């Protein structure tokens, strides 16, 4: 989804950074950071504002105060009064895990938390309520209800292009006729699950953008194959963002600029990073349309087998020959 890394020096005696999609480079570790500052850009910026603190406290690991959901393969804990959503989310993750066990022959370890606002701070160090995230202790955290963060992403009616106005109202309406982003953010839990797959599965991602593209593809493939009725909720946001962003106004647009300036883009150009993420969402949809599930399976096998670093030319060749031309087309035609 939508993350970016900021580095922080660490000492041997300091606590491990509690982040999702943990990376370490020497004595420097990367934390992911994104944030929003413009409602019209919907899914940009604020996606992952993560100044996460160090190692979880015992209370966060013991899930004290939460109820345990029985009857599901995914180990699930939930806040009081949120059992219905916990059951729905656990069932969806069970299906995703079973689906990918069949196709990838691998299942990561993950515990699902469905948290009400009053339980958020006790069980996660994520700085604001609402963003799904995967922590380094293999815990997937999801908000139980609509919240200020989700609402902040809803543009006013006059800011929504006419071509998207009807679709946005239809796809993201709540029971009272208002707009809510719950359908979209609940799906991002599967994107976060994608990071559990490549982190625990021993994949060498080769590029920072590849880790995000892989997770978006894992999300898109599952929804397209198993729950296609949810595709509009997944795809409308990214298309709207890309359609309403002037590329000429962005500081960075190429994948090489992203790799070189990853730390710069986060704090100084959050909307720019959001545009990258939405492009990866759209690319995931195009890859699925051309390669179906086999494209993801091939990508999994390739990144698992290829341990050596690949330069740009080698990476494109390997993606084209060993994965699928549609995936090689992401770096090849990114600047078209």
Secondary structure as UniProt FT lines:
FT   STRAND          5..9
FT   TURN            12..13
FT   STRAND          23..25
FT   TURN            26..27
FT   STRAND          28..32
FT   HELIX           39..41
FT   TURN            42..43
FT   HELIX           46..48
FT   HELIX           58..62
FT   TURN            63..65
FT   STRAND          67..69
FT   STRAND          75..78
FT   TURN            80..81
FT   HELIX           83..104
FT   STRAND          111..115
FT   HELIX           117..123
FT   TURN            129..130
FT   STRAND          133..134
FT   TURN            136..137
FT   STRAND          139..143
FT   HELIX           148..152
FT   HELIX           157..159
FT   HELIX           162..171
FT   TURN            175..176
FT   HELIX           182..200
FT   TURN            201..202
FT   HELIX           208..226
FT   HELIX           228..230
FT   HELIX           231..243
FT   HELIX           247..249
FT   HELIX           255..260
FT   HELIX           262..268
FT   HELIX           270..305
FT   HELIX           312..318
FT   HELIX           319..323
FT   HELIX           325..332
FT   TURN            334..335
//
